[in-house]
């Protein structure tokens, strides 16, 4: 049985990933700060009280998992605090950086011993972190945090490829979640696309930046 660990699994894309992997008979480990109302209804293992930006919290996660083997690690937890040049707040920017960029590093590093040859690691980043694709500006903190997440993902690719572990940076699309105030495509569609990309991920495609629809994105 495939074991999948998903951060930020209590809502939005993370909740849909947990639901769809569970429907595929995977063993799902749903990690979140608070389980909420919908996640407990799924037949998955829940580890709550975890803040991906806090090293002590991540250490508790690793201790809870023990020697559990993880086949697919999905770093999905993230936040968005919209801003513009005039309103960009340094503390808001740092919060986004800690969760969106440093979080995947802390989680992947802490759980590296749970990964084995053939494991796959996905970072749910965003095409707004692409410098080449930035045609509108705005969202200084969010864009910068996602660009940093892409770089961290590429570093993880280099560090893990020698162990036979593949890493991908994944853009889910513009998804209707609380983060986007309900605008965009259904989270179920985004999750299905992300799962397809993770199904395809191997050492040959490791280090790539992909849209959930299969399009390779520019840096």
Secondary structure as UniProt FT lines:
FT   STRAND          3..7
FT   TURN            9..10
FT   HELIX           12..23
FT   TURN            24..25
FT   STRAND          27..31
FT   TURN            36..38
FT   HELIX           39..41
FT   STRAND          45..47
FT   TURN            52..53
FT   HELIX           55..65
FT   TURN            66..67
FT   STRAND          70..75
FT   TURN            85..87
FT   HELIX           90..97
FT   HELIX           98..102
FT   HELIX           103..110
FT   HELIX           112..114
FT   STRAND          115..124
FT   HELIX           127..129
FT   TURN            132..133
FT   HELIX           140..160
FT   HELIX           161..163
FT   STRAND          166..171
FT   HELIX           178..180
FT   TURN            181..182
FT   HELIX           187..200
FT   TURN            203..207
FT   STRAND          209..211
FT   TURN            212..213
//
